[in-house]
Amino acid sequence: MSEETKTEKKKGLRKTRVGVVISDKMDKTILVEVMRRVPHPRFKKIIKRSSKFHAHDEKGEAVEGDKVEITECKPVSKNKNWQLTRILSH
């Protein structure tokens, strides 16, 4: 297996999430809230669960309220394990 094929396989295993930017006050960092809908374990009603991720935004393009896609990456700092892939809507 060539070296290029190995790196392509690694990149394919990275998780991606779509969420909304809830804070862009930090330098090169955005806080993204990801909502997911899951059935309640006992009553089976669909409920919303949210998670917040710190994502690396090198250029500072994303602003509060943007819908963005983030991808898992190696740790950039203590809390940042995600990076901004693209902005889906403003």
C-alpha positions in Angstrom: 0.0 0.0 0.0 1.4 3.4 -0.9 1.8 6.2 1.6 -1.0 8.3 -0.2 -3.5 5.5 0.3 -2.8 5.3 4.0 -3.4 9.0 4.6 -6.6 8.9 2.5 -7.9 6.0 4.7 -7.1 8.0 7.9 -8.9 11.1 6.7 -12.0 9.0 5.8 -12.3 7.9 9.5 -12.7 11.4 10.8 -16.1 12.4 12.2 -17.9 15.3 10.8 -20.8 17.3 12.4 -23.1 20.1 11.3 -24.0 22.7 13.8 -24.6 26.4 14.6 -22.0 28.8 15.8 -23.0 30.1 19.2 -19.9 32.1 20.0 -17.0 33.6 18.0 -15.6 35.8 20.7 -12.3 33.8 21.0 -9.3 34.3 18.8 -9.2 31.6 16.0 -11.8 29.5 17.9 -15.6 29.1 17.5 -18.1 27.3 19.8 -20.4 25.1 17.8 -23.6 23.6 19.1 -24.7 20.4 17.4 -28.3 19.2 17.9 -29.3 15.6 17.4 -32.7 13.9 17.7 -32.8 10.6 19.6 -35.6 8.5 20.9 -36.3 8.5 24.7 -35.0 5.1 26.1 -38.3 4.3 27.8 -41.1 6.3 26.1 -39.6 6.3 22.5 -40.6 10.0 22.0 -38.1 11.9 19.9 -36.2 14.4 22.1 -33.4 16.8 21.2 -29.9 16.5 22.7 -27.2 19.1 22.1 -23.4 19.0 22.4 -21.0 21.9 22.2 -17.6 21.7 20.5 -14.7 24.1 20.4 -13.5 24.3 16.7 -10.4 25.8 15.2 -11.2 28.7 12.8 -7.8 29.9 11.4 -9.1 32.8 9.3 -11.9 33.8 11.7 -14.5 33.6 8.9 -17.5 32.1 10.9 -19.7 34.5 12.8 -22.4 33.8 15.4 -25.5 32.2 13.9 -23.7 30.6 10.9 -24.5 27.0 10.1 -21.1 25.2 9.7 -19.5 21.8 9.2 -16.7 20.8 11.5 -14.3 17.8 11.2 -12.4 16.0 13.9 -8.7 16.6 14.0 -5.7 16.1 16.3 -5.8 18.3 19.4 -5.0 21.9 18.7 -5.2 22.9 22.4 -6.6 21.6 25.6 -10.3 21.8 24.5 -10.0 22.0 20.7 -10.2 18.7 18.8 -12.3 20.0 15.8 -11.6 22.3 12.9 -13.9 24.3 10.7 -14.4 22.6 7.3 -16.8 24.9 5.6 -19.6 27.4 6.2 -22.9 26.1 4.9 -25.1 29.3 5.4 -24.9 32.8 7.0 
